[in-house]
Amino acid sequence: MYPENLKYHSEHTWVKVEGDTAYIGISDYAQEQLGEVLFVEMPEVGDEIQAGQEFGVVESSKVASDLIAPISGEVLEINEKLEDEPEHVNEAPYEAWIVKVKIADAEELEGLLNAENYQGALA
């Protein structure tokens, strides 16, 4: 349910690291709690996001929820597919990344949870 190759933030976002870049999305737990995702508000390419700060919003049939950045970095790309198909977050939360960032501080990754610890925090 929680892929081992990802790092997790307590605010239910995940990070997939590839070299000096990272993909960020929301966890299966988060999409389940939100219900049907209707809209994903994303930052602009070139924006700086800061660990622990809001970088977007996910709106669902139940609620609008802030997206909290697990790490800091410059937004290199947004997942444009989510503009037309926000429900992809529900269908495949670990494929439906929201932003790709250039990692500003690799040490921030050390403060994130592994899959086992994230799952334990949910219990």
Secondary structure as GFF3:
##gff-version 3
##sequence-region A 1 123
A	DSSP	beta_strand	7	8	.	.	.	ID=ss1
A	DSSP	beta_strand	13	18	.	.	.	ID=ss2
A	DSSP	beta_strand	21	26	.	.	.	ID=ss3
A	DSSP	alpha_helix	28	34	.	.	.	ID=ss4
A	DSSP	beta_strand	37	41	.	.	.	ID=ss5
A	DSSP	beta_strand	48	49	.	.	.	ID=ss6
A	DSSP	beta_strand	54	60	.	.	.	ID=ss7
A	DSSP	beta_strand	64	68	.	.	.	ID=ss8
A	DSSP	beta_strand	73	78	.	.	.	ID=ss9
A	DSSP	alpha_helix	81	84	.	.	.	ID=ss10
A	DSSP	alpha_helix	88	91	.	.	.	ID=ss11
A	DSSP	beta_strand	99	103	.	.	.	ID=ss12
A	DSSP	three_ten_helix	106	111	.	.	.	ID=ss13
A	DSSP	alpha_helix	115	122	.	.	.	ID=ss14
###
